Amino acid sequence: MHDIRAIKADLEGFDAGLKRRGVEPLAAALVAEYDAANAVTQKMNELQSARNTASKQIGAAKGAGDEEKAQSLLKEVASLKQELADLEVREKEMRAALEAKLLSIPNLPADDVPDGDSEDDNKEIRQWGSPRKIENAKQHFDLGEALGQMDFDIAAKLSGSRFVVTRRDLARLERALANFMLDLHTSEFGYEEVNPPVLVRDAALYGTGNLPKFEEDLFKTEDGYYLTPTAEVTLTNLVREQILSDKALPKRFTAWTQCFRSEAGSAGRDTRGMIRMHQFSKVELVSITTPDQSKDEHERMTQAAEEVLKRLGLPFRTMLLCTGDMGFGARKTYDLEVWLPGQDSYREISSCSNCEGFQARRMKARFRKEGEKDTSFVHTLNGSGLAVGRTLVAVLENYQQGDGSIEIPEVLQSYMGGMTRIKAGAGA
């Protein structure tokens, strides 16, 4: 969420940032609402002062035996009380309306984010590995179904479209991938492993910016809980409404969780396979930093996600997203796109974003420098390290063999009990 006082201090700068994100100018209208609410507050203060003065005068009038004046003052106090009550309701409504508008405005892009309207305008930063050219390469769903270990039909009977059942070695491979990622991030990159809930109250989703704008993308239970679309929600909210010491930062959290998304607006896209699911698992990375740390932390987080792909031997490229392709809460985002031979294209497997103080202001998450009284908002960062299901897809397509078997990357073999290859019917 944006600071209305900062908007007021730089109307042109704020509108220029909005324009880069394709949003019409709003600064003047927002500030006008803010000033109007402040005017109501000022009027309330004046009426409260008048009410206090009149209340004191009542006692003096009664002490002087002037009952007529005392009664007149009592009527004045009663009138002021009613007027104050009316203004209090009005002020509350005005500030709530302003806050609702501020909550719906995206973060402003960093200066080095390229302008653009879509993914076509993203900028390639670097590339690792050479895209594999496999003759008659198959897509992951054909490979998995041929192995007899990936079943979309039974999943559809259980739950509908955009679900999958994996079995035996493929189920174990997915678990192996998650464990490998967690071990790497905790042992080499200093992330603290967390096992958070996947059901949250709406306040947590307001904190990360999923609400109110993206409610249609969420699954909600009848008693008001939401299923988390990503562990970013829970991990980032671990510091909500706290004042941290600057010496305790950065904090780094990681979690492997199930994620749930309605995929609203994705009709007709990736309807077959595991690329776009209602339920999937992901290893999430979240960092909480001071403002002077966040740029370096963003690069570090991206490198941690890249390292997973490097050790798995999966070719990828790192893209800097343009203004039109960034997420709502991001100020700057890197996407990692892994090579999929079966699709003959790169596909997103991780997004690493620096939100700076955008989420922290919504969560009231602050820090204090040692020896100082004032507090400042922390900066929050999040990234996929990685999306486990999509990593399974990438392993299947990049390590497919001519006989339909799947070679297991060396770094995963110890997690697979020494297995080096998945073959049709294995483990049946």
Buried (B, 14 or more C-beta within 10 A) or exposed (E): BBEBEEBBEEBEEBBEBBEBBEBEBBBBEBBEBBEBBEEBBEBBEEBBEBBEEBBEBBEEBBEEEBEEBBEBBBEBBEEBBEBBEEBEEBBEEBBEEBEEBBBBBBBBBBEEBBEBEEBEBBEEEEBBBEBBEBEEBBBBBBBBBBBBBBBBEEBBEEEEEBBBBBBBBBBBBBBBBBBBBBEBBBEEBEBBEBEBBBBBEBEBBBBBBBBEBBBEBBBEEEEEBBBBBBBBBBBBBBBBEEEBEBEEBBBBBBBBBEBBBBBEEEEEEBEEBBBBBBBBBBBBBBBBBBBEBBBEBBEBBBBBBBBBBBBBBBBBBBBBBBBBBBBBBBBBBBBBBBBBBBBEEBBBBBBBBBBBBBBBBBBBBBBBEEEEEEBBBBBBBBBBBBBBBBBBBBBBBBBBEEEBBBBBBEBBBEBBEEBEBBBBEBBE
